[in-house]
């Protein structure tokens, strides 16, 4: 039987419409703007990185990146928004190691985001930093340790949520420094921690070091120490915990891209290569260095391995300190 051209076209259109989305995705990726979900309020390190690479990554991919800040539940709300999105690479999560912390402290009845999302690439690494207000009376890391030792639990330390990576890193540091105790005060992200710290409402704040660098340069905050193996390149006068109160202690942070698990490998490979391309650009590297970030570009398999090892580390300190996730 021979169909008229119009009937043949109609049948082809119906077949296309009923085919699975993966089979229909014949147009080059990406073919429309990309939603980049930051699971924290503006002002924190993840938000900083998103805005630092937004233009360059959009240009490399040929489509604009639209940043959306969806905070709540230590990053779970934003992560769930991406997990529910179409697995076509047009909705991505930009997250730090707090994503690993949420897996280390599961909430009863909540789905595992690690099963719903796949690592695409680690974009940067950075230090965690402990900051204080100039009027707090704490001038050095030794002052911090002495205050925590003299009055266990009296020193209040702001963190971006109970069970956030900064909270668990702080607990790891306190244990390594001889079992110090402080009162951790939870916020809804690093930005709010810095706001309250700048107002002098808390003694110390723990954030990704890059988020506090501008305030350190303006001398509105005092950087007490970092948790990396080496001093930060952005502010080299800041000591490490490893060289002072906790010999050998190292706990870096990372920030990377994640996509829904069913996203085609061709799409995630395209994203990984696009990130590697912009990280090779001198202007991008200079901007990231100025913010206190270290370019990485680690691939999906290696990034997944680091993610899982971070989960193990955080789960261990949570058990040791009796920490449970916020519901």
Secondary structure by P-SEA (a helix, b strand, c coil): ccccaaaaaaaaaaaaaaccccccccccccccbbbbbcccccccaaaaaaaaaaaaaaaaacbbbbbbbbbcccaaaaaaaaaaccccccbbbbccaaaaaaaacccccccccccccccccccbbbbbbbbbccccccccaaaaaaaaaaccccbbbbccccccaaaaaaaaaaaaacbbbbbbbbcccaaaaaaaaaaccccccccccccaaaaaaaccccccccccccccccccccccccccccccbbbbbbccccccccccaaaaaaaaaaaaaaaacaaaaaaaaaabbbbbbccaaaaaaaaaaaaaaaaaaaaaacccccc
